[in-house]
């Protein structure tokens, strides 16, 4: 009885989420500008810096700015 009650209460939540995402699919927008913030220039966080130096952000027309704080 208790498992049945839990199933009845849990299933409507994912169904409502899926249905609402279906209605919102035409209204989703992408970010125009991205900012990456790093606190240290170390090897473990070097991939965005390497991509910037290699010009990959310009190549794929991404407005991505790296900020060192």
N, C-alpha and C positions, 0 to 999 in steps of 0.2 A: 504494500500500500504506500509506504513512504517513498520507495524508488519511483513508483508511478507518479506521485505528486511532484517529485523533483524533475522528472522528465517533462511533465506538463508545464512546469514553470521555466525550464531552461531552454527548450526548443524555440519559443517565440522570439527570444532576443536575437539569435543569429539570423533568423528568417527576416526580422525587421531590418537588420543591418544590411543584408544582401539586397533586399527590395529597395531600401533608400539609396544605396549605391547605384543601383540600376537607373533610378530617376535622376541622379546627380551627374551621370556620366558626361552630359553635354556642358556642364558648368565647371568642370575642373580646369584650372589654369596652372601654367608652369611659372616658376619664379623667374623674374627678369634678371636679377643680379644675385650672385652668391658671394659670400664672404667666408673665408676660412681663417680661423684664429688659432695661432700656436703660441705656446708659452716658452718653448725651447727649440732651438735648431739642433736636433739630434738625429742620429741615423734612423731611429724607429719612426720618426715623423717626417722623413725626407721625401716621400713620394710626391706630394703636391709641389714641393720646391723644384724637384727634378722635372716634373711635367711643365711647370711654368718656364723654366730655363730652356726646355726643348721646344717651346712654342706650341704645345698641344692644345692649350686653351684657345689660342687664336685660330689654330687650324680647324677646330670644331666649332668655332664661333660661340664660345662660352665667355660670359662676363663674370669671371671668377677672380677675386682679389684676395691675396694672402696677406694677413696682418700678423706681424710679430709683436707680441706684447709681453 
